[in-house]
Amino acid sequence: MNRRIRAIQFIYTQLFYMGLPYVLWRHRRKERHVAVAKGRLHERLGKAPILKECIWLHAVSVGEMIAAAPLVNALTERYSDLPILVTCTTGTGSEQAIKLFSNKVAHVFLPYDLPWLIRRFLRRANPRLLIIMETELWPNLLSQCQKAKVPVMLANARLSNKSLQGYKKIMGLTSAMLNRFAVIAAQSQQDAENFLQLGVSKENLLIAGNLKFDLTVSEQVHVQGKALRQAIGPRPLWIAASTHEGEEKILLAAFATVLNQLPNCLLILVPRHPDRFNKVLKLCEQAGYKIASKSQVDAPHESDQIFLVDQMGELLPCYAASDIAFVGGSLLPIGGHNMLEPAAFALPILTGPYLANFLAVSEKLQMAGALQIVNNAQQISAIVLALFADKDSRHRMGAEAKKVLHTNIGALDRHLDWITHNLPSL
């Protein structure tokens, strides 16, 4: 590492020290609604479980944790003699890890990206391999792993054109970080080409595909979804999932139009972040809707118009119970969320136009006729009403969505093959 890069990393570390009080305050504020995150500051200070050795996987939050699930489950089976350590950054990510893996893995928060905290963590956990999901680059984490001779894999790696332009502004530091990975397992050819533009060596690149296609839905989720659907009854039911601030107003306006023609229709509304649950509830109440909240009842009454899912880990059963899915984070320039989850339940999918984080997935779904792009409340209501009026079209879109999911499976095997061939001692 040349002197300029060392200087940049030193400045970064000093700035992190200076900003640590704000980081601590922000985590406390963001996680006050997440019970499993309370009383765990010591983990962010490097207090990993003491292990002789382990395979360590890091997934920043909920979406990455769900995407990592097939890989984690496969690793626990293939390397049953090694503990699997799963870390995350957010409280909701921790909640998801506990829900997905229970006692199958060790789980803590990722330590803050300060050299002495990372060294403490590595000494305690003794990882043989670190797998980082998607694209989360921490300079000191990568630097300390390199010094400790811990190989690092960037799994399910994606790099949008927008992110590429941002990283180019700090090209030297970015290139230095990326070339510390033993391998970057890119989701697509376009992702791989973007990484090459940042100076990544071709020898360190693998086009592995998207692990999100390897989604497996447990029997328990199907049972929960069936029970919810039976409790709701035969009314038309659509879900708006992973919504962000500004999107609910658009969706509620669309729902008003839908109710004019289908007065018994039910909307399941699932905000992305738990700290917004109460705000969304008030928004629905102010709009005059009859609302039931998941935290209060298991299923809505027949007179309820909106079922607000204000608990984490309930999204998949709600997809399983629904007829049509809208996936949020897409009506505003956020980048979209995972459209393959509703595809797993053979649902027709609607999403907004801002899909930078899921371009390849959305293109496959669009080409198959499984996904429709909507830009405003008028388009949402028109397509929802059209799909409810045409059962055959609804089922055809859903079947194509599920077909896209199944025909693109294989990323898991490619990730596991690299681990097996490059780390045979495991």
C-alpha positions as a printed NumPy array, in Angstrom:
array([[  0.   ,   0.   ,   0.   ],
       [  1.587,   3.282,  -1.086],
       [  2.074,   6.303,   1.149],
       [ -0.904,   8.192,  -0.303],
       [ -3.322,   5.322,   0.404],
       [ -1.887,   4.894,   3.912],
       [ -2.429,   8.597,   4.517],
       [ -6.039,   8.423,   3.299],
       [ -6.727,   5.418,   5.521],
       [ -5.136,   7.168,   8.493],
       [ -7.357,  10.223,   7.932],
       [-10.396,   7.939,   7.574],
       [ -9.566,   6.266,  10.899],
       [ -9.127,   9.587,  12.691],
       [-12.44 ,  10.837,  11.292],
       [-14.102,   7.624,  12.483],
       [-12.759,   8.238,  15.994],
       [-14.084,  11.796,  15.896],
       [-17.485,  10.653,  14.654],
       [-17.82 ,   7.741,  17.072],
       [-20.114,   9.592,  19.533],
       [-22.523,  10.32 ,  16.687],
       [-22.317,   6.711,  15.464],
       [-23.142,   5.46 ,  18.969],
       [-26.064,   7.879,  19.268],
       [-27.396,   6.936,  15.834],
       [-27.282,   3.206,  16.546],
       [-29.047,   3.721,  19.852],
       [-31.748,   5.856,  18.195],
       [-32.268,   3.519,  15.236],
       [-32.435,   0.387,  17.39 ],
       [-34.632,   1.558,  20.222],
       [-37.547,  -0.299,  18.595],
       [-35.544,  -3.534,  18.15 ],
       [-35.474,  -5.515,  21.38 ],
       [-32.719,  -7.947,  20.317],
       [-30.272,  -5.067,  19.745],
       [-30.407,  -3.686,  23.278],
       [-27.52 ,  -4.218,  25.693],
       [-25.077,  -5.378,  23.004],
       [-22.672,  -2.448,  22.667],
       [-19.785,  -4.707,  23.751],
       [-20.176,  -6.651,  20.492],
       [-19.608,  -3.497,  18.449],
       [-16.43 ,  -3.027,  20.502],
       [-14.96 ,  -6.293,  19.235],
       [-16.193,  -8.754,  21.869],
       [-16.668, -11.712,  19.543],
       [-17.275, -15.188,  20.935],
       [-14.005, -16.986,  21.691],
       [-13.614, -19.675,  19.014],
       [-10.723, -21.92 ,  17.995],
       [-11.612, -21.249,  14.366],
       [-14.681, -20.46 ,  12.288],
       [-16.089, -19.412,   8.944],
       [-17.263, -15.825,   9.308],
       [-20.042, -14.335,   7.179],
       [-21.083, -10.687,   7.331],
       [-24.411,  -9.356,   6.01 ],
       [-25.166,  -5.708,   6.723],
       [-28.947,  -5.867,   7.217],
       [-32.204,  -7.696,   6.496],
       [-32.018,  -8.031,   2.712],
       [-28.426,  -9.225,   2.718],
       [-29.159, -11.63 ,   5.571],
       [-32.03 , -13.228,   3.655],
       [-29.832, -13.488,   0.55 ],
       [-27.106, -15.123,   2.655],
       [-29.448, -17.754,   4.11 ],
       [-28.888, -20.453,   1.426],
       [-25.119, -19.99 ,   1.711],
       [-25.12 , -20.093,   5.522],
       [-27.297, -23.203,   5.562],
       [-25.06 , -24.924,   3.001],
       [-21.911, -24.016,   4.962],
       [-23.329, -25.44 ,   8.201],
       [-23.965, -28.723,   6.392],
       [-20.741, -28.914,   4.396],
       [-18.435, -27.815,   7.226],
       [-20.263, -29.216,  10.218],
       [-17.014, -29.404,  12.208],
       [-16.48 , -25.629,  11.996],
       [-18.554, -22.994,  13.781],
       [-20.239, -20.467,  11.504],
       [-20.107, -16.899,  12.817],
       [-22.648, -14.463,  11.35 ],
       [-22.335, -10.713,  11.894],
       [-24.479,  -7.783,  10.798],
       [-24.551,  -4.012,  11.221],
       [-28.205,  -3.227,  11.957],
       [-30.61 ,  -4.296,  14.687],
       [-33.132,  -5.495,  12.127],
       [-30.397,  -7.549,  10.496],
       [-29.705,  -9.16 ,  13.863],
       [-33.379,  -9.901,  14.344],
       [-33.455, -11.566,  10.926],
       [-30.323, -13.618,  11.662],
       [-31.83 , -14.958,  14.88 ],
       [-35.076, -15.789,  13.088],
       [-33.342, -17.523,  10.173],
       [-30.583, -19.43 ,  11.926],
       [-31.585, -19.733,  15.591],
       [-28.855, -21.737,  17.353],
       [-27.23 , -23.083,  14.171],
       [-24.67 , -20.242,  14.125],
       [-22.881, -17.883,  16.462],
       [-24.105, -14.348,  15.969],
       [-22.871, -10.881,  17.018],
       [-22.731,  -7.361,  15.62 ],
       [-19.814,  -6.339,  13.422],
       [-17.332,  -4.224,  15.389],
       [-16.839,  -0.593,  14.454],
       [-14.219,  -0.141,  11.744],
       [-11.334,   0.848,  13.999],
       [ -8.058,  -1.11 ,  13.802],
       [ -7.81 ,  -2.151,  17.47 ],
       [-11.445,  -3.278,  17.57 ],
       [-11.014,  -5.386,  14.43 ],
       [ -7.801,  -6.91 ,  15.834],
       [ -9.599,  -7.783,  19.078],
       [-12.421,  -9.402,  17.109],
       [-10.031, -11.451,  14.937],
       [ -8.054, -12.669,  17.972],
       [-11.23 , -13.914,  19.633],
       [-13.044, -15.395,  16.629],
       [-10.041, -16.832,  14.729],
       [-11.795, -16.907,  11.332],
       [-10.374, -19.089,   8.58 ],
       [-12.402, -17.201,   5.993],
       [-14.487, -14.03 ,   5.904],
       [-17.417, -13.813,   3.468],
       [-18.876, -10.324,   3.004],
       [-22.271, -10.113,   1.321],
       [-22.833,  -7.777,  -1.632],
       [-20.781,  -4.56 ,  -1.504],
       [-19.798,  -3.342,   1.928],
       [-16.28 ,  -1.97 ,   2.03 ],
       [-14.645,  -1.222,   5.379],
       [-10.992,  -0.13 ,   4.96 ],
       [ -9.717,  -1.215,   8.378],
       [-11.61 ,  -4.503,   8.342],
       [-10.013,  -5.462,   5.028],
       [ -6.591,  -4.181,   6.071],
       [ -6.568,  -6.094,   9.365],
       [ -7.809,  -9.287,   7.715],
       [ -4.966,  -9.026,   5.212],
       [ -2.433,  -8.579,   8.029],
       [ -3.902, -11.574,   9.881],
       [ -3.82 , -13.634,   6.649],
       [ -7.581, -14.154,   6.674],
       [ -8.831, -14.508,   3.07 ],
       [-11.911, -12.435,   2.27 ],
       [-14.599, -13.27 ,  -0.291],
       [-17.015, -10.614,  -1.574],
       [-20.1  , -12.74 ,  -2.188],
       [-23.11 , -11.875,  -4.336],
       [-21.217,  -8.721,  -5.275],
       [-23.037,  -5.944,  -7.092],
       [-21.908,  -2.535,  -8.261],
       [-24.422,  -0.243,  -9.942],
       [-23.386,   2.379, -12.463],
       [-24.277,   5.081,  -9.933],
       [-22.1  ,   3.498,  -7.232],
       [-19.311,   3.066,  -9.763],
       [-19.186,   6.8  , -10.395],
       [-19.082,   7.473,  -6.651],
       [-16.233,   5.023,  -6.04 ],
       [-14.26 ,   6.486,  -8.952],
       [-14.004,   9.721,  -6.983],
       [-11.848,   7.86 ,  -4.438],
       [-10.296,   5.521,  -6.992],
       [ -7.03 ,   4.903,  -5.167],
       [ -8.591,   3.854,  -1.868],
       [-11.354,   1.865,  -3.568],
       [ -8.919,  -0.055,  -5.773],
       [ -6.706,  -0.812,  -2.77 ],
       [ -9.682,  -2.15 ,  -0.804],
       [-11.086,  -4.237,  -3.647],
       [ -7.748,  -5.863,  -4.395],
       [ -7.58 ,  -7.145,  -0.831],
       [-10.369,  -9.59 ,  -1.627],
       [ -9.279, -13.101,  -2.527],
       [-12.251, -13.215,  -4.893],
       [-15.141, -10.984,  -5.912],
       [-18.117, -13.16 ,  -6.873],
       [-20.106, -10.788,  -9.09 ],
       [-23.844, -11.144,  -9.637],
       [-23.679, -10.368, -13.376],
       [-21.412,  -9.56 , -16.307],
       [-22.239,  -5.852, -15.888],
       [-21.267,  -5.936, -12.208],
       [-17.988,  -7.638, -13.14 ],
       [-17.227,  -4.997, -15.78 ],
       [-17.89 ,  -2.242, -13.256],
       [-15.469,  -3.832, -10.782],
       [-12.842,  -4.063, -13.53 ],
       [-13.161,  -0.307, -14.066],
       [-12.155,   0.154, -10.418],
       [ -8.903,  -1.709, -10.951],
       [ -9.879,  -5.196,  -9.829],
       [ -7.734,  -7.924, -11.363],
       [ -9.543, -10.315, -13.742],
       [ -7.97 , -13.228, -11.865],
       [ -9.853, -12.157,  -8.724],
       [-13.25 , -11.92 , -10.451],
       [-15.868, -14.653, -10.707],
       [-19.298, -14.221, -12.319],
       [-21.24 , -16.372,  -9.883],
       [-24.814, -15.146, -10.342],
       [-27.256, -13.814,  -7.781],
       [-27.717, -15.811,  -4.579],
       [-31.202, -14.339,  -4.239],
       [-32.334, -16.712,  -7.003],
       [-31.421, -19.598,  -4.679],
       [-34.119, -18.547,  -2.234],
       [-35.78 , -21.47 ,  -0.488],
       [-39.074, -21.01 ,   1.321],
       [-39.567, -23.141,   4.416],
       [-42.667, -25.235,   4.959],
       [-43.352, -23.158,   8.065],
       [-43.703, -20.017,   5.916],
       [-46.171, -21.755,   3.624],
       [-48.193, -22.933,   6.628],
       [-48.203, -19.425,   8.127],
       [-49.246, -17.905,   4.815],
       [-52.072, -20.391,   4.355],
       [-53.329, -19.747,   7.896],
       [-53.291, -15.969,   7.301],
       [-55.146, -16.347,   4.021],
       [-57.795, -18.543,   5.628],
       [-58.252, -15.999,   8.427],
       [-58.639, -13.165,   5.907],
       [-61.011, -15.071,   3.667],
       [-61.627, -14.827,  -0.106],
       [-61.373, -11.038,  -0.451],
       [-58.995,  -9.491,  -3.046],
       [-55.632,  -9.014,  -1.357],
       [-52.556,  -7.118,  -2.493],
       [-49.378,  -6.374,  -0.621],
       [-47.137,  -3.297,  -0.696],
       [-43.812,  -4.469,   0.72 ],
       [-40.637,  -2.733,   1.902],
       [-42.089,   0.754,   1.498],
       [-40.19 ,   3.952,   2.276],
       [-41.209,   7.434,   3.327],
       [-43.021,   9.145,   0.482],
       [-44.208,   5.901,  -1.081],
       [-47.076,   5.194,   1.318],
       [-48.886,   8.385,   0.275],
       [-48.783,   7.267,  -3.354],
       [-49.927,   3.752,  -2.465],
       [-52.774,   4.982,  -0.253],
       [-53.996,   7.223,  -3.059],
       [-53.928,   4.234,  -5.424],
       [-55.751,   2.106,  -2.854],
       [-58.57 ,   4.656,  -2.611],
       [-59.236,   4.173,  -6.336],
       [-59.081,   0.386,  -5.971],
       [-61.61 ,   0.483,  -3.108],
       [-64.069,   2.435,  -5.248],
       [-64.379,  -0.614,  -7.505],
       [-63.459,  -3.376,  -5.049],
       [-64.809,  -2.227,  -1.663],
       [-63.838,  -5.488,   0.069],
       [-60.191,  -5.32 ,  -1.083],
       [-57.475,  -5.571,   1.586],
       [-54.052,  -3.932,   1.428],
       [-51.206,  -5.486,   3.436],
       [-48.735,  -2.669,   4.066],
       [-45.192,  -3.562,   5.163],
       [-42.884,  -0.559,   5.826],
       [-39.199,  -1.282,   5.352],
       [-37.939,   0.197,   8.632],
       [-39.391,  -0.427,  12.108],
       [-38.734,   3.125,  13.298],
       [-41.429,   4.251,  10.822],
       [-44.18 ,   1.851,  11.907],
       [-46.012,   4.385,  14.079],
       [-45.639,   7.137,  11.499],
       [-47.18 ,   4.942,   8.801],
       [-50.012,   3.962,  11.146],
       [-50.848,   7.639,  11.718],
       [-50.658,   8.318,   7.974],
       [-53.213,   5.565,   7.303],
       [-55.471,   6.808,  10.086],
       [-55.33 ,  10.384,   8.788],
       [-56.361,   9.106,   5.359],
       [-59.481,   7.615,   6.935],
       [-58.745,   3.915,   6.516],
       [-59.801,   1.167,   8.911],
       [-56.569,  -0.436,  10.067],
       [-55.445,  -3.545,  11.911],
       [-51.838,  -3.872,  13.115],
       [-49.938,  -7.169,  13.218],
       [-48.6  ,  -6.294,  16.655],
       [-52.18 ,  -6.207,  17.945],
       [-53.93 ,  -9.006,  16.023],
       [-52.828, -12.055,  14.031],
       [-55.207, -11.252,  11.18 ],
       [-57.447,  -8.323,  10.184],
       [-61.216,  -8.24 ,  10.7  ],
       [-63.43 ,  -8.353,   7.613],
       [-64.22 ,  -4.63 ,   8.092],
       [-60.506,  -3.64 ,   8.091],
       [-59.12 ,  -2.158,   4.895],
       [-55.392,  -2.131,   5.692],
       [-53.343,  -4.702,   7.577],
       [-50.207,  -2.908,   8.787],
       [-47.345,  -5.337,   9.385],
       [-45.458,  -3.596,  12.189],
       [-43.27 ,  -6.528,  13.166],
       [-40.059,  -7.789,  11.559],
       [-39.77 , -11.199,   9.955],
       [-43.387, -11.39 ,   8.761],
       [-42.939, -10.469,   5.108],
       [-42.674, -13.929,   3.535],
       [-45.885, -15.324,   5.11 ],
       [-47.659, -12.162,   3.934],
       [-46.426, -12.73 ,   0.386],
       [-47.669, -16.305,   0.658],
       [-51.156, -15.049,   1.526],
       [-51.372, -12.378,  -1.206],
       [-52.683, -12.194,  -4.779],
       [-50.565,  -9.303,  -6.125],
       [-47.291,  -7.754,  -4.902],
       [-45.899,  -4.243,  -5.099],
       [-42.227,  -4.031,  -4.074],
       [-41.155,  -0.684,  -2.617],
       [-37.998,   1.362,  -2.483],
       [-38.699,   1.938,  -6.173],
       [-41.093,   4.883,  -6.552],
       [-38.32 ,   7.125,  -5.219],
       [-34.585,   6.967,  -6.102],
       [-33.706,   4.333,  -3.498],
       [-32.804,   1.463,  -5.815],
       [-35.549,  -1.088,  -5.237],
       [-35.817,  -4.19 ,  -3.085],
       [-35.906,  -7.928,  -3.641],
       [-38.502,  -8.818,  -6.292],
       [-37.576, -12.501,  -6.15 ],
       [-39.339, -12.994,  -2.815],
       [-42.831, -12.473,  -4.293],
       [-41.686, -14.468,  -7.343],
       [-41.113, -17.451,  -5.039],
       [-44.858, -17.406,  -4.309],
       [-45.837, -17.048,  -7.991],
       [-47.195, -13.518,  -7.55 ],
       [-47.508, -10.92 , -10.319],
       [-45.137,  -8.102,  -9.415],
       [-45.43 ,  -4.318,  -9.615],
       [-42.56 ,  -1.988,  -8.838],
       [-41.532,   1.599,  -9.417],
       [-38.94 ,   2.75 , -11.981],
       [-35.971,   3.238,  -9.605],
       [-34.307,  -0.183,  -9.681],
       [-30.57 ,   0.527,  -9.679],
       [-29.876,  -2.223,  -7.133],
       [-31.877,  -4.853,  -9.021],
       [-31.414,  -4.013, -12.698],
       [-30.498,  -7.513, -13.872],
       [-33.289,  -9.137, -11.847],
       [-35.914,  -6.636, -12.989],
       [-34.884,  -7.048, -16.645],
       [-35.3  , -10.825, -16.454],
       [-38.724, -10.474, -14.833],
       [-39.843,  -7.832, -17.339],
       [-38.72 ,  -9.896, -20.321],
       [-40.73 , -12.826, -18.958],
       [-43.847, -10.672, -18.569],
       [-43.819, -11.182, -14.799],
       [-43.153,  -7.575, -13.751],
       [-44.861,  -4.281, -14.543],
       [-43.251,  -0.896, -13.904],
       [-45.528,   1.769, -12.399],
       [-44.768,   5.452, -11.948],
       [-47.674,   6.897,  -9.982],
       [-50.892,   6.185,  -8.079],
       [-53.002,   6.169, -11.237],
       [-50.89 ,   3.473, -12.884],
       [-50.764,   1.382,  -9.709],
       [-54.544,   1.364,  -9.258],
       [-55.18 ,   0.69 , -12.951],
       [-52.886,  -2.357, -13.054],
       [-54.067,  -3.721,  -9.694],
       [-57.703,  -3.482, -10.836],
       [-56.882,  -5.046, -14.213],
       [-55.143,  -7.976, -12.573],
       [-57.988,  -8.576, -10.134],
       [-60.399,  -8.519, -13.089],
       [-58.346, -11.044, -15.095],
       [-57.492, -14.127, -13.064],
       [-55.762, -15.824, -16.006],
       [-53.383, -12.893, -16.559],
       [-52.666, -12.739, -12.835],
       [-51.797, -16.407, -12.665],
       [-49.775, -16.262, -15.897],
       [-47.629, -13.39 , -14.58 ],
       [-47.111, -15.217, -11.303],
       [-46.134, -18.455, -13.017],
       [-43.595, -16.61 , -15.179],
       [-42.133, -14.923, -12.092],
       [-41.59 , -18.276, -10.401],
       [-40.117, -19.702, -13.613],
       [-37.554, -16.882, -13.75 ],
       [-36.563, -17.685, -10.174],
       [-36.082, -21.388, -10.851],
       [-34.261, -21.059, -14.194],
       [-31.591, -18.804, -12.669],
       [-30.685, -20.974,  -9.69 ],
       [-27.004, -21.898,  -9.444],
       [-25.155, -19.057,  -7.734],
       [-24.995, -21.019,  -4.484],
       [-23.111, -23.897,  -6.093],
       [-20.66 , -21.507,  -7.771],
       [-19.928, -19.777,  -4.449],
       [-19.454, -23.106,  -2.686],
       [-17.214, -24.437,  -5.47 ],
       [-14.848, -21.498,  -5.057],
       [-14.695, -22.011,  -1.282],
       [-14.028, -25.734,  -1.693],
       [-11.355, -25.431,  -4.386],
       [ -9.511, -22.465,  -2.932],
       [ -9.632, -23.425,   0.724],
       [ -9.245, -27.23 ,   0.619],
       [ -8.069, -27.361,   4.25 ],
       [-11.63 , -26.427,   5.248]])
